[in-house]
Amino acid sequence: MATVIAKNYVHGEWRDAAEQFESVNPANRNDIIGTAPRSTAADVDDAVSSAKNAYESWRELSWVKRAEYVDTFAQLLRRDIEEVSALVTRECGKAINEGRADAVEALHMAQYVAGLGRMPNGFTISSEVASKDAFILRKPKGVIACITPWNFPSAIPLWVILPAILAGNTVVFKPAEQTPIVAHKLQELFHEAGFPAGVVNLLHGFGEEVGDPLVKHKDVAAILFTGSRAVGKYIQQVAAGDAFKFAATEMGGKNATIVLADADLDLAINACLLGAFKTSGQRCVSTSRIIIDRALEPEFSRRYAEKVAKIKIGDGMREETFMGPLIEPGSIEKWQFHNAKAVEEGAEVLVQGEVLTDGDYANGNFVSPFVYRFDGYKKNTFCLREEAFSPHVAIIPVSGMEEAVDVYNDTDYGLAMAVITEDYRKWRWVRDHAEFGLGYVNLPSIGAEVHLPFGGVKASGNGHPGAEGILDSVTHRIAFTVNHAREIVLAQGLSTTI
């Protein structure tokens, strides 16, 4: 395939930068997918200025009119869905069926947001005084910074960009430096859809050079971020320095699938395979802990290890591939560190993960799954508390539902949780006592849908979810009261009598 020359997009124009960087295929580092501009703080100033100028006219359009632009974008995305799918797989490495799922989720978000344009976006409510009408309305905030990760390079950008622009905001979009070509393709579709200049601006580059001046910019009203805990916490601190600035952050997890004593074992094994190893464990919702009742653990561990050993690893463009590469060589080093910590902390290794370097693996970032168990829960262990973001999975036997939830909660994170059980009373108890933002019953810990909120608690986020819930982050809910009487009467009994 031809190398793509990606560009920035500011005020309706494609722009270069003085320096470029390369995007390479993690399955084959010799495959250069494209180049992208290495933007600077001066580029940030230009993009924010463009968005600020466009905001005044864009906000004047109706929600319905803005939704029509989104609908046009959705139709173009549907037309190019296979191209986007292949770009996702080549650039972030996950299997082609996952690349398609990413692109389809992006399409679903576009369709959902287009539909929201004709749904109620405010309320008329009763005033305490009969002669008044009271309203709660949504007003846009202004310029929104959208900083998105590499692992869902088409879906997550649209989770945040589309609700923001539907509500009347304008956007500066900073994608992950690992996946600039997918972002460039999305921006081509925004351009073709006819969005007015400045409504969606795209800046490529690195966090310190683009992301940092973007979140600190005086004219950025809100920051929508998905990524690491360290960066998300930093963005929260930056935003706290300005009274007006808001940050919605989703920052990873140490997720678990809880397998109770009455579980369907076949279903549990499949749920844990999907949850742990799709996207090579590089999802913020990936299952990295399997918390299982002692009665089931020996058989589960044996069968799970046998099935894990059969996983087909390879280039994601091959239809038979189940698990692709890690995103970059540094991810291999992190995976090795977490594996070594598990052994150091007393784990029994069931599947010895390896770095794969022979044959078709020679130029890629390939590893095989690492699976281990503890004979009971060990508190204060690094490997059971910290996010590995790789195919690294612990099996933890427990005695009963209450201990399972105690173990689940014993981490700083609180993003995703799945429970496998045939008893509705048990899953309800787990639901009410586990600390999570996304929960599943008899399913993997993955599988978000765009019309549901997506976000976590504790160190996984600040309670402002993406997807369905993002409108609350990009709008002010204002109160507006109208008096229809000839006199002034206030709800608290005040009057104009002197």
C-alpha positions in Angstrom: 0.0 0.0 0.0 1.1 3.6 -0.7 2.6 5.5 2.2 0.1 8.1 3.4 1.4 11.7 4.0 -0.8 12.9 6.8 -1.2 16.6 7.6 -2.7 18.9 10.2 -6.0 20.4 9.5 -6.6 23.9 10.8 -9.4 26.3 9.7 -10.4 24.1 6.9 -6.9 23.9 5.4 -4.4 21.0 5.3 -1.1 22.1 6.8 2.4 20.7 7.2 4.9 21.2 10.0 8.7 21.7 9.9 9.3 18.2 11.1 7.6 14.8 10.4 7.4 11.5 12.2 6.7 8.0 10.9 3.8 5.7 11.7 4.9 2.0 11.5 3.0 -1.3 11.5 3.6 -3.0 14.9 3.3 -6.4 13.2 6.1 -5.4 10.8 8.2 -2.4 11.8 9.6 -2.2 8.2 6.1 -1.3 7.0 5.9 2.5 7.2 2.2 3.3 7.0 2.7 7.0 6.7 4.2 10.2 8.0 2.6 13.0 10.1 3.5 16.5 11.1 5.4 17.0 14.4 3.4 19.9 15.6 4.4 22.6 18.1 2.9 25.0 20.6 2.6 27.6 17.7 0.4 25.1 15.9 -1.7 24.7 19.0 -2.3 28.5 19.1 -3.4 28.5 15.5 -5.8 25.5 16.0 -7.3 26.9 19.1 -7.7 30.3 17.5 -9.4 28.7 14.5 -11.8 26.8 16.8 -12.6 29.9 18.9 -13.4 31.9 15.8 -15.7 29.2 14.4 -17.5 28.7 17.7 -19.5 31.9 17.4 -21.2 30.9 14.2 -21.4 27.1 14.8 -23.2 27.6 18.1 -25.9 29.6 16.3 -27.0 26.6 14.3 -29.8 24.4 15.7 -29.0 21.0 17.1 -30.9 19.5 14.2 -28.8 21.3 11.6 -25.5 20.4 13.4 -26.8 16.8 13.5 -27.3 16.8 9.7 -23.5 17.4 9.3 -22.9 14.4 11.6 -25.3 12.3 9.6 -23.5 13.2 6.3 -20.2 12.2 8.1 -21.8 8.9 9.1 -22.8 8.0 5.6 -19.3 8.7 4.4 -17.8 6.6 7.1 -20.2 3.7 6.2 -19.0 4.1 2.6 -15.3 3.8 3.6 -15.7 1.3 6.5 -13.4 -1.4 5.0 -10.7 1.1 4.4 -10.9 2.4 7.9 -11.0 -1.2 9.3 -7.8 -2.1 7.5 -6.0 1.2 8.6 -7.0 0.5 12.2 -5.5 -3.0 12.0 -2.3 -2.0 10.2 -1.6 0.9 12.5 -2.5 -0.4 15.9 -2.0 -4.1 15.3 -5.2 -5.7 16.5 -6.8 -8.5 14.4 -8.9 -7.5 11.4 -12.1 -8.6 13.0 -11.3 -6.1 15.8 -10.3 -3.5 13.3 -13.8 -3.9 11.7 -15.4 -3.8 15.2 -13.5 -0.5 15.9 -14.8 1.1 12.7 -18.3 -0.2 13.2 -18.3 1.2 16.7 -17.2 4.5 15.2 -20.1 4.3 12.8 -22.5 3.5 15.6 -21.4 6.6 17.5 -21.9 8.8 14.4 -25.4 7.4 13.9 -26.3 7.7 17.6 -25.1 11.3 17.7 -27.0 12.2 14.5 -30.1 10.9 16.1 -29.6 12.9 19.3 -29.9 16.1 17.3 -33.7 15.5 17.2 -34.0 14.4 20.8 -34.8 16.6 23.8 -31.7 18.4 25.0 -33.3 20.3 27.8 -36.4 20.3 30.0 -39.4 22.4 30.8 -40.3 22.0 34.5 -42.9 23.5 36.8 -42.0 26.6 38.7 -43.2 27.0 42.3 -45.1 30.0 41.0 -47.9 29.2 38.5 -47.3 32.3 36.4 -43.7 31.3 35.6 -42.2 28.8 33.2 -38.9 27.2 34.2 -36.4 25.6 31.9 -33.2 23.6 32.1 -31.2 24.1 28.9 -27.8 22.9 27.7 -25.3 25.5 26.4 -22.0 24.7 24.7 -18.8 25.5 26.6 -16.6 26.6 23.7 -13.3 25.1 22.5 -12.9 21.4 23.5 -9.6 19.6 23.4 -10.0 15.9 22.5 -7.0 13.8 23.3 -7.4 10.2 22.3 -5.5 6.8 22.6 -4.1 4.5 19.9 -6.0 1.3 20.8 -9.3 2.4 19.4 -8.2 5.0 16.9 -11.5 5.4 15.1 -14.1 4.7 17.8 -12.8 6.7 20.8 -12.2 10.0 18.8 -15.8 9.9 17.7 -17.0 9.2 21.2 -15.8 12.6 22.2 -15.6 14.8 19.0 -19.2 14.1 17.8 -21.1 14.9 21.0 -19.0 18.0 21.5 -19.8 19.4 18.1 -23.4 18.4 18.2 -23.8 20.5 21.3 -22.4 23.5 19.5 -18.7 23.4 20.7 -15.7 23.4 18.4 -12.8 20.9 18.7 -9.1 20.6 18.5 -8.4 16.9 18.0 -5.0 15.5 19.2 -4.8 11.8 18.4 -2.2 9.4 19.7 1.2 9.6 18.0 1.1 5.8 17.3 -2.0 6.1 15.1 -1.9 9.4 13.1 -3.0 7.9 9.8 -6.4 6.7 11.1 -6.9 10.2 12.5 -6.0 11.7 9.1 -8.6 9.5 7.4 -11.3 10.6 9.9 -10.4 14.2 9.2 -10.7 13.7 5.5 -14.2 12.5 6.1 -15.0 15.6 8.3 -13.7 17.7 5.4 -15.7 15.9 2.8 -18.9 16.1 5.0 -18.6 19.9 4.7 -18.2 21.0 8.3 -17.5 24.7 8.4 -13.8 25.7 8.7 -12.6 25.6 12.3 -15.3 23.3 13.7 -13.0 20.3 13.8 -9.2 20.9 13.8 -6.6 18.2 13.8 -3.1 18.4 15.2 -0.6 15.5 15.1 2.4 15.2 17.4 3.6 14.2 20.8 2.3 14.9 24.3 4.9 17.2 25.6 4.9 19.3 22.4 1.2 19.4 21.5 -0.9 17.9 24.3 0.7 19.9 27.1 0.2 23.4 25.5 -3.3 22.3 24.4 -4.5 21.4 27.8 -2.9 24.6 29.3 -4.3 26.9 26.6 -6.3 29.8 28.1 -9.0 29.4 25.4 -9.7 25.7 25.9 -12.8 25.3 28.0 -12.8 21.5 28.5 -10.5 18.6 28.0 -11.7 15.1 27.0 -8.9 12.6 27.6 -8.5 8.8 27.4 -5.2 7.3 28.3 -2.8 6.5 31.2 -3.4 7.2 34.8 -0.3 9.4 35.1 -1.2 11.7 32.2 -4.9 11.8 33.2 -4.0 12.9 36.7 -1.7 15.6 35.4 -4.5 16.9 33.1 -6.9 17.0 36.1 -4.3 19.1 38.0 -3.8 21.5 35.1 -7.5 22.0 34.7 -7.9 22.6 38.4 -5.7 25.7 38.0 -8.4 27.5 36.0 -11.8 27.9 37.7 -13.6 27.5 34.4 -11.7 24.6 32.8 -13.2 21.1 33.0 -11.5 17.7 32.4 -13.2 14.4 31.8 -10.6 11.6 32.1 -10.7 7.9 31.6 -7.5 6.3 32.9 -7.4 2.6 32.6 -8.1 -0.3 35.0 -7.1 -3.5 36.8 -10.2 -5.3 35.7 -11.4 -8.7 36.7 -13.8 -11.4 35.7 -15.4 -13.0 38.8 -16.3 -16.7 38.3 -18.7 -17.9 41.1 -19.2 -21.5 42.2 -22.4 -22.0 40.1 -20.8 -20.7 36.8 -21.1 -22.3 33.4 -17.5 -23.2 33.0 -17.4 -23.2 29.2 -18.9 -19.7 29.2 -16.5 -18.6 31.8 -13.5 -19.8 29.9 -14.6 -18.1 26.7 -15.4 -14.9 28.5 -12.0 -14.8 30.1 -10.3 -15.6 26.7 -12.0 -12.7 25.0 -11.6 -10.3 27.9 -7.9 -11.0 28.4 -6.4 -11.4 25.0 -8.4 -9.3 22.4 -6.2 -6.3 21.4 -3.4 -8.4 23.1 -4.7 -7.2 26.5 -4.2 -3.6 25.5 -7.7 -2.4 26.4 -8.5 -0.2 29.4 -11.2 -2.8 30.2 -9.1 -6.0 29.6 -9.4 -8.8 32.1 -6.1 -9.0 33.9 -7.5 -10.9 37.0 -9.7 -14.0 37.1 -11.2 -14.2 40.5 -12.6 -17.7 40.8 -14.3 -19.9 43.4 -11.9 -22.5 44.8 -14.3 -25.4 43.9 -13.9 -24.5 40.2 -10.4 -23.2 40.0 -8.4 -26.5 39.3 -10.5 -27.5 36.3 -10.8 -23.9 35.1 -7.0 -23.3 35.3 -6.2 -26.6 33.4 -8.7 -26.0 30.6 -8.0 -22.3 30.4 -4.3 -22.9 30.0 -4.9 -25.5 27.3 -7.0 -23.1 25.3 -4.7 -20.1 25.8 -1.8 -22.2 24.3 -3.8 -22.6 21.1 -4.3 -18.9 20.5 -3.2 -18.0 17.0 -0.8 -15.0 17.1 0.2 -13.1 14.1 -0.3 -10.2 11.7 -3.8 -8.8 12.3 -4.5 -8.6 8.6 -4.8 -12.4 8.5 -8.3 -13.5 9.2 -7.2 -16.5 11.3 -5.3 -14.3 13.8 -6.8 -14.1 17.3 -4.1 -11.9 18.9 -1.8 -9.4 17.2 1.3 -7.6 18.4 1.9 -5.1 21.1 1.9 -1.5 20.0 5.6 -0.8 20.4 8.9 -2.3 21.7 8.5 -0.4 25.0 5.3 -2.4 25.6 7.2 -5.6 25.4 9.6 -4.3 28.1 6.7 -3.4 30.4 5.1 -6.8 29.8 8.3 -8.5 30.8 8.6 -6.4 33.9 5.1 -7.3 35.1 5.7 -11.0 34.4 9.0 -10.9 36.4 7.2 -9.2 39.3 4.5 -11.9 39.3 7.2 -14.6 39.7 9.1 -12.6 42.3 5.9 -12.2 44.3 5.4 -16.0 44.4 3.1 -16.8 41.4 2.9 -20.2 39.8 3.3 -19.8 36.1 0.7 -21.8 34.1 1.5 -20.4 30.6 5.0 -19.1 30.1 4.7 -16.1 27.8 7.6 -15.6 25.4 8.8 -12.8 23.1 8.3 -14.1 19.6 11.1 -13.3 17.1 11.3 -16.1 14.6 10.0 -16.2 11.0 6.9 -14.0 10.5 7.5 -12.5 14.0 11.0 -11.2 13.3 10.1 -7.5 12.6 7.0 -7.2 14.9 6.3 -6.6 18.6 4.9 -10.1 19.2 4.6 -11.9 22.6 2.5 -14.9 23.7 0.2 -14.8 26.7 1.5 -15.0 30.3 -0.9 -16.8 32.7 -0.2 -17.4 36.4 -2.0 -18.3 39.6 -1.7 -17.7 43.3 -2.8 -20.2 45.9 -5.1 -17.6 47.5 -5.0 -13.9 47.4 -1.9 -12.0 48.3 -2.5 -8.4 49.4 -0.1 -5.6 48.5 1.3 -7.4 45.4 2.3 -5.2 42.5 1.2 -7.8 39.9 -2.3 -8.0 41.2 -2.8 -4.3 41.7 -1.1 -2.5 38.8 -2.3 -2.3 35.1 0.0 -4.4 32.8 -1.8 -3.4 29.5 -0.6 -6.6 27.8 -1.5 -10.3 27.7 -0.7 -10.9 31.4 -3.4 -12.6 33.4 -3.6 -13.8 37.1 -5.9 -16.5 38.4 -6.9 -16.0 42.0 -8.9 -18.7 43.9 -11.3 -17.4 46.6 -13.8 -18.8 49.0 -17.2 -17.4 48.1 -18.8 -14.3 46.6 -17.9 -11.9 49.4 -14.2 -12.6 49.2 -14.4 -12.4 45.4 -15.7 -8.9 45.6 -13.2 -7.9 48.4 -10.4 -9.0 46.1 -11.9 -7.2 43.1 -12.1 -4.0 45.1 -8.5 -4.3 46.4 -6.9 -2.1 43.8 -6.8 1.7 43.1 -8.7 1.2 39.9 -12.4 0.7 39.3 -13.3 0.5 35.6 -14.7 -2.9 34.3 -16.0 -6.0 36.0 -17.7 -9.2 34.7 -19.4 -11.8 36.8 -20.2 -15.4 35.7 -23.1 -16.9 37.6 -26.5 -18.6 37.1 -28.0 -16.9 40.2 -29.6 -13.5 39.7 -29.4 -12.8 43.4 -25.6 -13.3 43.3 -25.0 -11.0 40.3 -27.2 -8.4 41.9 -25.2 -8.5 45.1 -21.9 -8.3 43.2 -23.3 -5.4 41.1 -24.1 -3.4 44.3 -20.9 -4.1 46.2 -18.1 -4.1 43.5 -16.6 -0.7 42.6 -16.7 -0.3 38.9 -18.1 1.9 36.1 -18.8 -0.9 33.5 -20.3 -4.2 34.6 -21.3 -7.4 32.7 -23.0 -10.6 33.6 -22.1 -13.8 31.8 -20.0 -11.8 29.3 -16.4 -10.7 29.0 -15.2 -7.4 30.6 -15.2 -5.9 27.1 -18.0 -5.0 24.7 -19.1 -1.4 25.3 -22.0 0.1 23.4 -22.1 3.7 22.4 -25.5 4.5 23.8 -24.3 3.5 27.3 -21.9 5.6 29.5 -18.3 4.5 29.5 -16.1 5.4 32.4 -14.8 4.3 35.8 -14.4 5.2 39.4 -11.4 5.7 41.8 -8.1 5.9 39.8 -9.9 4.8 36.6 -11.6 8.2 36.1 -13.3 11.2 37.6 -16.8 10.0 37.1 -17.4 11.8 33.8 -17.8 9.0 31.2 -17.4 9.1 27.5 -19.8 8.0 24.8 -23.4 8.5 25.9 -22.4 10.5 29.0 -20.1 13.0 27.4 -22.8 15.6 26.8 -22.6 16.4 30.5 -18.9 17.2 30.1 -19.2 19.5 27.0 -22.3 21.6 28.0 -23.4 23.8 30.9 -26.8 23.0 32.2 -28.4 26.4 32.8 -31.6 27.4 34.6 -33.9 29.9 32.8 -37.1 31.2 34.2 -39.8 33.4 32.5 -42.4 35.4 34.3 -45.8 35.8 32.5 -47.5 37.9 35.2 -47.7 41.7 35.6 -46.2 41.5 39.1 -43.1 39.9 40.5 -43.6 37.0 42.9 -40.7 34.9 44.0 -40.8 31.3 45.2 -39.3 32.2 48.6 -42.2 34.7 49.3 -40.3 38.0 48.6 -42.3 40.8 47.1 -41.9 44.4 45.9 -43.8 45.9 48.8 -41.9 48.7 50.5 
